[in-house]
Amino acid sequence: MDEAKKRKLEASNGDRAQKKSKQWRVPKKGQAHNVAPSIEPGDSGIWATCEMGKEGKSSAELRDLFEEYAKKLYGGPEEQAGEEGSNEDAEADIEAEIKKEVQGMKSKRTSKEALFQSVKMDMQCVLFFKTSPPIEPVSFVHTICKDAAGGATQRARFVKRLSPMAIIGKATEDGLAKVANAVLGPVFHGDEDGLKFAIRPTRRNHNVMKRDDIIKQVARAVGRDHKVDLKAYDRMILVDVYRNIVGMSVVGSDYDDLKQYNLAEIYDPTPKFKVKTSNGAAAEEEDKYDGPPFHVAVNEAGPKDNVIPTEKSDDDKTSLDFQKAADDAHQTAL
């Protein structure tokens, strides 16, 4: 009798274990099930850096900020439907009204998720938001930073630098060439000649393409009708490489004036310090920081950005005269 009870108990435990294993079955390959967004060639988006340990809060703050500006700049479907039903009879069907409201909430949520998708990164202090039309990352980020410099209320307390990426491709020589042609063509191969430009690459967890090679290849793509000027540039070319992807954008001449799109610097600028003259009679104010030094790696830390972990290859530890490198690349293109 005891043996029979024991067999039944073992069989019952086996059934429970089988049911539990079915509950946690992993979806088969190709089966869509809460697939997390990733960064793919052809995407556009916005890189952001934040304080260490504040990635979750920063992501939520940025989403709210982005959605607010998307509504401000582009409007939204919820606005178009906002006044519908305002003149309906008081005897309207309550159930129909509830269904309508629920449907509006769903469409609103879907539209927001389509405009901005947060991509989870495997490194601290770095965030990425994929964007979809009509969001244009460069003008979008510029408007946010311009408003911040104009006195807009700080909405993202832990966010530091925003880096818009017009187009993203594979981090190979061929991929960089395709991205450069797509991004730089409309700017430098149009009607404007004699533009002054500068190039600022940033690499994270990548050591395949050398920084110097990136600068030279981008300079060749700009063409012979424009001149390198790292201080008084008309256009700044931003190149961001992360692992196996590369993104690029072209921003305006006020990039440094807007603290390189560093919201933390815009709202709380690094204090200036006094420099005493040799005779001690006069003092001159100087900025403590005026962009990344051009004789060191451009992805090295700066004020209020010094918590960004970056993986530096050997060439990142070697000093480089960026003016000479860009000039040499430009002369090669000639």
Helices and strands as residue ranges (DSSP letters): H 2-23, E 44-50, H 55-74, H 77-80, H 94-115, E 116-119, E 126-131, H 137-149, E 159-165, E 167-170, H 173-188, E 196-204, H 211-222, E 227-228, E 235-242, E 245-251, G 259-261, H 263-267, E 273-276, E 283-286, G 314-317, H 322-333
